[in-house]
Amino acid sequence: MADFHFSVTQIKRSAGQSAIAAAAYRAGEKLYSDLYGEYSDYTRKRGIVETGILLPSFAPKEYGTREILWNAVEQAERHPKAQLAYSFDFSLQNEFSMKENLAIVREFIQKQFVDRGMIADYAVHLPDKGDAVPNPHVHVLCPIRPLNPDGTWGAKQKRVYRLDAAGNRIPDASGRAQFDAVPTTDWGSAETLERWREAWEEINNEHFAAHNLDARLDHRSYEKQGVDLIPTVHEGPKVREMESQGIRTEKGDRNRWIRQLNALIRRLKTQLRELSDWISNAKQSAKPEPSVYDLLSAHLNQRNEGAWSFVAKNKNLKEHSQMVLYLQEHDITTMEEFTAHARQVKEKADPVQAELQRITKQIQRLDAIEKAFDRYQSVKPVFDEWCGIYFKKAKEKYKTAHEKELKTYYACRRQIEPYLKENGDLDFDRLWIERGELTEKADRLNQENRPLAEQVATLNRIRKAISSVSDSDWPDAVSEPAKEEQTRPAHKTKDDPTL
């Protein structure tokens, strides 16, 4: 199944991170940090398929060596809380071979990063998870500080002075010209990230189309797609490493549960939609109506016409017997009875789907609070610094220069307010208790309604079998189904996902 994941974080000293250590971990290498005077050794790391560094034409050639590149980045950043690199993480597709995935990765990095003047250090991982679904993915590290055309490190920000109507600089109370600190690149903007996510969607979808595959990626969030599914939580390298070693983690368990619940929601919604469409489109025929058993017999003969092996015919007979047994258990003979029964089952299943959707929305709300708290913490230092400014004009100047961060602070504060403790920490215990209760509800609902889900699946198999012969000439199709010489028009049916 096509999987879209494309995220970006920052490697920054304020979080105790090192660009050298981050690069060594992703590449599975041993690198020496000139700044800290120590080695970061990850040579025992497994599952690394390919690593490489792609440079813009004006970058020094020695930056193609990983240790030289990231030591140069560390030396260029003097601030003790400096932001060092963008860390991208996006998933590859199991529908493609690794060779094709690697070609897609290189093409995407070249067009979207390097052609913008960015240095890109990438590492493709394929963790060994035993019998689990493969999780190929790529990590890309890009220095935040841009390069000048002469290959020297440039500035992250530039001063844009405020001007009056005559074009003169506006002084502050002390006579110094007022200015705004503006990023020199658009690499860190939300708009650019959205374009990158969309570009990753497009390049993969082009390859899906070239292979005539129905799979497609959608870079939009579940919320923007209008999909009632729960997004998985970001696990991070430490959690992924523990999981790859067979050590279960809270985040890993949570993601496994989320995937199971999302799969249930997808299957149930698909089955109910197909069943509902079929019920609403059922037509009364003026011809003598054959029984449901006649139609299934016609379907069995139709399947066996193209089955040359005993194994295939035996499989067809087994599936036919299971469907007939279901009809007998529910005393269904006519199409009218089958349609009425299908409608009754759908009426029972609709509230189950509605309850699952309600639970997922509640879980989404809790997840949003946790994410909002992360954003709240990232901008709170800006708010605290603003609060600590005593002089009015300096306070206004700071507010103007950090308007975006302050707005984010207030928006996140409103969202997390009900879950904040008096000491300013988030009440994670309360969040986990509420999420646990919702998890138990979903598990209980799934267990209690498993027979109902199996009924929906069986009804859809019967529906598909009936539909495959529903356009036939009823009297001929059911009166002499066993004649080998009887010809029947080919019927193309849409492949439906099964529960």
N, C-alpha and C positions, 0 to 999 in steps of 0.2 A: 504494500500500500504506500502510495506517495506520501512523503513526510516533509512538511515545511518547518524548518527551524532556522532562524537567522537572527542572532543577537550580537550586541556589542557592549562591552564594559571598558573600563579604563584600568591600566596598571599605574598605580600612584604610590608615592612614598608615604603619604599621609595614612595609608592603610597598611604600612609596613611591607610593601611589595618592592621587588627589584626587577628591573627589565632583564637583567642577566639570568636570574632564576626562572623567570617566566619563559624566556626563550629556551633555556636548557630543558625545562620540563616538557614543553611542547615538542621539541626536536629529539628528545631522548639523548642528550649529549652532556658532556662535562665541560663547563665553561668557567673561566676565572674572572672575577670582578675586581677591577683595579680600584674601584671606590671602596669596597668593603674588605678587600684583601683575602678573599675566600673563594673556594670552588662551590659550584652547584652541580652535583653529579646525579644525572638521571639515566645513566647508560644501561641500567637494568630494566628500564621501561620497555614493555612489549607492545605490539600492535601498531607500530609506526610503519606506514606504507611508503611514504615519500616526504621529503622535506626540500625546501628550496628558498632562495631569496631572489625576488625580482626587483630590479632597480630602474628608475627613470634614467634617461640617457645622460643627464648632467650630474648624476650622483658619482662620488668617488668609487672606483672599481673595487677598492679594498673593503667597501661596505658589503660586498658579496660574501665576506667571511663573517659568520655569525658573532663570534666573540669580539671582533673589531667593531662591528656595527653597534652592538648594544652597549659596549663600553663608551663609544663615542656619544651615544644618546645620554648615558648617565653623566658624562662629563659636561655635556652641553646644558644640563639642567642643574642649576646651583641651589634652587630653593629646597629647603628640607621637606616641604610638602608638595613637591612638583608632580605634575601629571606627566607620565613618561610615554605611554603608548596606548593606542586603541587595541583592544583584544576582541577579534571577531570569532564567532563560533557558528558554523552552519552545517546542516546535515546533508549528506549525499544520498542518492537514491538506489535502493536495492534492485530496481528494475533495470539499471544500467550495469555494464561490466565495470570493474575497477579501472580498466584502461580508459573507458569513455568518461567515467567520473573524473579522473585525473585531467583529461583534456578539457572538460568543462571548467574545472577549478582554475586551471592556468589561464584559459581564455577570459573568465570572469575577472580574475585578479588583475590581469593586464589591462583590460578595458576600463574597469571601474575604479581601480586604485592607482596602478602605476602610471597610466595615461593622465591621471590627475596630478602627477608629481609626487605620489606617495611611494615610500619604500615598503615592500610587503614581504614579510618572512612567514612562510606557510608550512604547515605540517599536517599531513593527512593521516588520520588514525582509523584503525579497524580493530576495536577491542575483541578479544577472544571471550565470548560469553557462552561457550558450549553449545547447547541446543537452542539458545534464545535467538530471537530475530536479530540479524546483524545490524550494527549501528555505525556504519561508516560516516565519518564527519571530518571537517577540516577546521584547523585553528589558524588564524592569521594575525600577526602582530605588526602594527604600523606605527612608527614614531609620530607623536602628536606634533612635535615641532617640525615645520616644513624646511625644505632645502632651498637655498637661493640658486639662481641659474649658474653661479660659479661653483656650486658644490658645497658652499659653507652653510652652516645652520642659520636659518632665518628667525624672525620674531613670530611668536604665537599671536600677539595682539599689536595693534597700532592705535595711535591716538587720532581721534577725529574731533577736531575742535568745533565747539558750538559758535555759530556765527549769527550776527544780527541781520536785519534786512539789507544793510549796506555791504554785507560780506565781511565785516570786521569781527574779530574774536571777542567773545563776551567774557569779561573778567568776573571773578568771584569777589567776595568781600575783601580779600587780601590783595586783590589786584592781579592775581594770576589767572591766565586764560583757562576757562572751563573746557573740559573735553570728555569724551566717552571712550572707553577701551573697547575696541571692536576686533573680533577675531580676523586674522589675515587669510584664513581659509574657511570654507563652508563644511569641512569634514565633520565637525562636531554637531551640526544642526540636525534637528528632528526631520526636516524636509529631505536632507541628503540621505539619512538613514532609510527613510521611506522609499526613496528612489533606488537605493541599493537593494532593499528587500524586493521591490518590484522587478528589478533587473535580474535577480537570482531566480525569481519565479519564471520570468520570460525565457531565460536561456534553458532552463530545465524543461519547460513546456514545449519549446521548439524541438528538443530531442525526443520527448514523448511522442509528439506528432510525427516526427521522422520515422519512428519505430512502429507507427500505427497503434500506439497504446492509448487506452481510454483514460489513464491516470493523468491528473493535472494538479499542479500546486496552486495555492491561493495565499498570497503574502499577507492578506488582511487578517486581523485578529478574529477569533470566533464571534466576539461581540459585534464587530463591524460587518461580518458576514451574515449576522442574524442567526447564528447557529447556537443551539442550546447545549453546548459541550463545555467541559471544564478543561482549561489549558493545563498542561503539566508544569511542574515547578522546575526552575533551573537547578540542576544538581551540583554543578561545579566540579573542578578536576579532582578534589579530594574525595568527594562522594563517589564519583565515577570509578576512581582507582580502587576504593574499598569494595564497591559492588563487583568490579571485575575480578577481585580476589575471593569472591564468595561471601563477603561480609555484608549482611543486610543492614541498611540504614533507614532512618525514618523517612527521608526524602525519597529513597528508592521504593520503599513500601507504599508511600503515598502515590507516587507516579504509577506504580503497578495497579493500584486500586482505581486510579483515575482512568487509566487505559481500559480496564475491564468495564467500568461503568459507561464510558463513552461508546465502547463497542456495543454494549447492550442497547443504549439509546439509539445508535445508528440503525442497528438491525430492526428494532421494534418499530421505529418511525418508517423505515422503508417498507416493511411488511404491511403495516397498517395502511400506508398510503396506497400500495398496490391493491390491497384487498378492497379498500374504499372505492378506488377508481373502477375496479372490476364490478363491484356491486352496483354502482351508479350507472354503469354503461351496459348492464345486462338487458338484453332485448327479448321481448316475447316473439316467438316465431309462430307464423300461421300454419306451418307444417306440423305433422304429428311430432310431439316432443319426445325424443329418446330419453331413456333413463340415464342417470349418472353412470350406472354400471356399463351401459352400452357405450357411452362416450369414453370411459376408461379402457374398455376393451378395444375400441377403435384406436386409441392412443397406443396401447400395448402392441397391437399389430403393426402400427405405423413405425414404432421404434424397432421392432424385430425385423422389419423389412431391410433395414440397413445394418443389422447385427449378424455377422457371419460366424462368430464364435459362440460356443456353448456358454462360456463364462459371461459374455455380454448379455445373452438371452436370459440366463439365470438371474443376473442382476436386475434386468428389466422386470422379470416376473416377481422378484422379491419386492421391489418398489411398488409394483402394481398391487400385490397382496396386502401390503401395509396400508395403502390408500383405501382399498376395499374394506379391510377390517375396521378402519376408522368410520367409514360410512355406515357399516352394519351396527357398530357400537352406538351410533347416534341416530339410528333408524332413519337414514336419509336415502331416498330413492329417486326423487325427481329433482330437476334443476331448481324448481321453486323452493323445495325444501332445503336444498343446499344453500341457495342465496339467503334464505331466512336464517339458517343456522350461522352462516358466515357473518351476517349482520349482528346477530346476538353476541357472537364471540368478539366482534369488533367493539361493540358497546361496552363489553367488560374490559377490554384492553385499553380503550381510550383513557379512562381515569388513571390507569397505571402509568401510561406515558405522561399524562399531565402531572402526576405526582413526582415522577422522575425529573421532569423539567423544572418543577418547583424546587426540588432539592438541589439540582445543579446550579440554579440561579442563586440560592442561598450560599452555596460553597463558593461561587464566583465572587459574591459580595465579601466574604471573609478573606479570600485571596487578595482582593483589591485593597482591603484595609492593610494587610501585611505589606503589600508592595508600596502603598502610600506612605507607610511608616519608614520604609527604606529611603524614599525620596525626601520625606520630612527630615530625617537625620542628615541627609547630604546637604540640605540648604539651611538647616538650623544655625550653623556657625555664622552664616551671612546675616541671619536675623539677629543673633546675639551681638554681633559686632555693630550692627545698625543701632540696636538698643543702647549700646555703650557709648555712642557718640553724643556728646553733650551739646555742642554748638549747633544751632538751628540750620544755618546755611550748609555746614559740613554734612549734617544729617540728611538734608534734602538732596545734596549732591550725591551722597552714597546711595540714597534710595533710587535716584534716577539711573545711576550706573548699574544697579542690581535689581531693577524692577522685576525682571523675569523670575529670579530666585525668590524674591519676597512674595510674589503672587503664588508661586508654587508652594511656598511655606504655608500661606494662609489656606489655600485650597486643600492641602493634605491635612492640615490641622483640623479643619472642619470635618473631614472624612473620618479621621481616627479618634476624634474627641471622645466618643462613648467608650472607647477601649483604652484610654490613657490612664495610667496610675498617677497618684499624687506626685511621685518622684520624676514624672516625665517619661517613664518607660512604658512600652506597650504591654498590655495584659495578655501575654501569649498563652498563659494557662487558660484563660477564658475562651480565647480563640480556638485553642486545641480541643477544649471540652465541647464547644459548640460544633466544631468540625467532626469530632468523634461521634457525637449524637447523630449528625446528618449521615455519616458513613454507616452507622448501624442501621438507620432507617432504610438507606438504599440497599444494603445487604439483605435486610429482612424482606423488603419489597421484592427484591430479585428472587429470593428463595421461595417466598409464598406464591409468587406468580410464575414460577418456572413451568408448571403444567400448562398455564394459559399461553405462555410464549411458545411452547411446543405445539399447542393447538393451532396457533396462528401460522406457524411454519408448515404444518401438515396441510392446512387449508390452502395455503399458497401453492404447495406442490400439486394438490388436486386441481386448483384453479388453472395452473400452467398446463397441466395435462389436458384438461378440457378445452382450454383456449387453443391448443395446438391443432385440434380437429373441429373447432367451432364454426369454421367457414366452409366445411364440407357439405355436400348434399346429404342431409341427414338420412333419408330412407336408404340410399345406396350405401352410405358409409357404415351404417350399423347393421344392416340386414345381412350383408355378405362380407364381413370383415376378414374372413380367413382366406379368401381367394388370392392366390399368389399373383395371378395375372391381372388383378384389378389395379388400375392406375389411379393415382390420386395427386392432385396438384400439390406442389411443394409449398409449405407454409413457413415463412420466416417469422420466428418469434424472438422477442427481445430477451436476452439473458438477464434474469432477475437475480439479485443477491439473495442468498438463503439465510435463514435465521440460525 
